């Protein structure tokens, strides 16, 4: 715009249209290049995200299976474990058994001593009978 009254001429408008057309073509070209780069990067990201998703899904599946197995193990342990009450009853049974064993040991020792006395008395009795039988008889 070379005129002093600042009115656009047909040449100015034509030049402006040409500049705008060139600018539009340049922008479309650059936008196309940016779109291609974005598509390439997103394509790469999609592949990487799919790989991470696949690995994550496999790990989640493994953790879920392990969790199910652990829960089954816990149920089995709970079914088979002894409670404090069970252990107390079991210890009372052991104590009763040990007391009976001590009682029977004492009774066995007492019986053993009594048996020794009986054997000594029997031997003494046998010796006296033999002495009587071997003594000369008086008519």
Order of alpha helices (4+ residues) and beta strands (2+ residues): alpha-alpha
